[in-house]
C-alpha cells in the first residue's frame, strides 16, 4: 500500500490539522506528516502546491488527494476498518458521525472568539455574543455521550469523534471556559492522551507566531 502522507499546518494554531493527525496517531494508522507553516502575509504557496483548496490538512495517498478533516478520517477508516476510528455499534457510529459533523459545521462564534493557540497562557477572555451558547451545546454533547458510554472518552474508547473535539478541548483549557466537573474530566482524558501530548510538545517547540491568533 502507498504511504499515507498527511500535510498539516502549524501545530500551535491549525485546529483542523490536529483532528486527522490525532485520529491517525491514536488509532495506530501508519502515516508520514509534512508540516507547512502558514505564511502570514499572503498564504504559503507550498500549501497550494499540495492541496486543491489551498488549505490544510490534505492527505496524499498515491495519486489520491483527500482534503477536509472529516473526509480524511473517513478515508482512513475505509482503509483500516479495524483501527477503531469509529464505534462498532451502528447506532453509536451514527451518533459519533453526527457529533463530528456538528463540530465540522458549527460553533463559529467560539472559533472566532477563541482561536486555537496551544502555547497560550491560560486566562479568560470576554465572550462575544453566541459563544456561551456554543459552549453550552458542546458541554451537552460531552455530558450526554459520557453518560451513555461511561467514559473516559465520548464512546468509551478513543474514537474519531474525540479527535474532532480535541481542538475544542484545547480552547476550553487555555481560555478557561468551564468549571463543569464532567467537562474537566473529559478534557483531562483528551489532554493526557499520548497522541495529544505528542502534538502539544511539537506545537510548543514551533518558532512561528501568527499575531491575529494571539488573543
C-alpha positions in Angstrom: 0.0 0.0 0.0 1.2 3.5 -0.8 2.2 5.6 2.2 -0.4 8.0 3.7 1.2 11.5 3.7 -0.7 14.0 5.8 0.1 17.7 5.2 -0.7 19.8 8.2 -0.2 23.5 9.2 1.4 25.0 12.3 0.6 22.6 15.2 0.1 25.5 17.6 -2.7 27.0 15.6 -4.1 24.6 13.0 -7.1 23.0 14.7 -8.3 21.3 11.5 -4.9 19.7 11.1 -4.9 18.3 14.6 -8.1 16.4 14.0 -7.0 13.8 11.4 -3.4 13.8 12.8 -4.6 12.8 16.3 -7.1 10.2 14.9 -4.3 8.5 12.9 -1.8 8.7 15.7 -4.2 7.5 18.4 -5.5 4.6 16.4 -2.2 3.4 15.1 -2.6 4.2 11.5 0.8 4.5 9.8 1.4 7.8 8.1 4.0 10.4 7.3 3.5 14.1 8.2 4.6 17.2 6.3 4.3 20.5 8.3 3.7 23.5 6.1 3.8 26.7 8.2 1.4 29.5 7.4 2.9 32.4 5.6 1.3 35.3 7.5 1.2 37.8 4.6 -0.3 36.1 1.6 -0.5 32.4 2.4 2.2 29.8 1.9 2.5 28.9 -1.8 3.6 25.4 -0.8 0.0 24.7 0.5 -1.5 25.5 -2.9 1.1 23.1 -4.5 -0.2 20.1 -2.5 -3.9 21.0 -1.8 -6.7 21.6 -4.3 -8.3 24.1 -1.9 -5.1 25.8 -0.9 -5.8 24.8 2.7 -4.5 22.1 5.1 -4.9 19.4 6.1 -4.8 17.4 3.0 -3.9 13.7 2.6 -1.9 12.3 -0.2 -2.2 8.5 -0.9 -0.7 7.6 -4.2 -2.5 9.6 -6.8 -5.4 10.4 -4.4 -5.8 13.8 -2.8 -8.3 14.0 0.1 -9.0 17.2 1.9 -11.2 18.3 4.8 -10.5 16.7 8.2 -13.6 14.5 8.4 -13.2 13.3 4.8 -9.6 12.3 5.6 -10.7 10.4 8.7 -13.4 8.6 6.8 -11.0 7.6 4.0 -8.6 6.2 6.6 -11.5 4.3 8.3 -12.2 2.6 5.0 -8.5 1.6 4.5 -8.2 0.5 8.2 -11.6 -0.8 9.3 -10.2 -2.5 12.4 -8.3 0.6 13.7 -11.2 1.7 15.8 -11.7 5.1 14.3 -15.5 4.8 14.8 -17.6 2.8 17.3 -18.5 -0.7 16.3 -22.2 -0.4 17.1 -24.1 1.1 14.1 -26.2 3.5 16.3 -23.2 4.7 18.2 -21.3 5.1 14.9 -24.1 7.2 13.5 -24.1 9.4 16.6 -20.3 9.8 16.5 -20.6 11.0 13.0 -23.4 13.3 13.9 -21.3 14.9 16.6 -18.4 15.2 14.2 -20.5 16.8 11.5 -21.9 19.2 14.1 -18.3 20.1 15.1 -17.4 20.5 11.4 -20.2 22.9 10.5 -21.0 24.7 13.8 -19.6 26.6 16.8 -18.4 29.5 14.7 -18.8 32.0 17.5 -16.4 30.0 19.7 -13.9 29.6 16.9 -13.9 33.3 16.2 -13.6 34.4 19.7 -11.1 31.7 20.9 -8.7 30.6 18.1 -6.7 27.6 18.9 -3.4 28.5 20.5 -1.8 25.7 22.4 1.1 27.8 23.7 -1.3 30.4 25.1 -1.0 31.0 28.9 -4.4 30.0 30.5 -6.6 33.1 31.0 -10.2 34.0 30.4 -11.3 36.5 27.7 -14.6 38.5 27.3 -17.0 36.3 25.5 -18.7 37.6 22.4 -22.4 37.0 21.6 -23.1 33.4 20.7 -20.0 31.9 22.4 -21.9 31.0 25.6 -24.4 29.1 23.5 -21.7 27.2 21.7 -20.0 26.3 25.0 -23.3 25.0 26.4 -24.0 22.9 23.4 -20.6 21.3 23.4 -20.9 20.5 27.1 -24.3 19.0 26.5 -22.7 16.7 23.9 -19.9 15.7 26.2 -22.3 15.1 29.1 -24.8 13.0 27.2 -22.2 10.9 25.4 -20.3 10.1 28.5 -23.4 9.3 30.5 -24.2 6.7 27.8 -20.7 5.3 27.4 -19.3 5.6 30.9 -16.2 7.4 29.5 -13.5 8.3 29.7 -14.0 9.3 26.0 -17.2 10.1 24.3 -17.8 6.4 23.2 -15.8 4.8 26.0 -12.7 4.1 23.9 -11.0 6.8 22.0 -12.6 7.4 18.6 -12.6 9.9 15.7 -15.3 11.9 17.5 -12.8 12.7 20.2 -10.2 13.7 17.6 -12.8 16.1 16.1 -13.3 17.7 19.5 -9.6 17.8 20.5 -9.1 21.4 19.4 -12.1 22.5 21.4 -10.7 20.8 24.4 -7.6 22.9 24.0 -9.7 26.0 23.6 -11.7 25.2 26.8 -8.4 24.8 28.6 -6.4 27.9 27.5 -9.4 30.3 27.6 -10.7 28.9 30.9 -14.2 28.3 29.6 -15.6 25.8 32.0 -15.8 24.7 35.6 -18.1 21.7 34.9 -16.6 18.6 36.5 -17.8 16.2 33.8 -16.2 18.5 31.1 -13.0 18.8 33.1 -12.7 15.1 33.5 -13.3 14.5 29.8 -10.8 17.3 28.9 -8.2 15.6 31.1 -8.7 12.3 29.3 -8.0 14.0 25.9 -5.2 16.2 27.1 -3.3 13.3 28.7 -3.7 11.0 25.7 -0.2 10.3 24.3 -1.3 11.4 20.8 -2.4 14.8 22.1 0.7 15.2 24.2 2.9 14.5 21.2 1.2 17.1 19.1 1.3 19.6 22.0 5.0 19.1 22.5 5.7 19.8 18.9 3.4 22.9 19.0 5.2 24.4 21.9 8.5 23.9 20.2 7.5 25.7 17.0 9.1 29.0 16.2 6.3 30.5 14.2 3.9 33.2 15.6 0.6 34.2 14.0 -0.3 37.6 15.5 -4.0 37.5 14.8 -4.4 34.3 16.8 -2.5 35.7 19.8 -5.5 36.9 21.7 
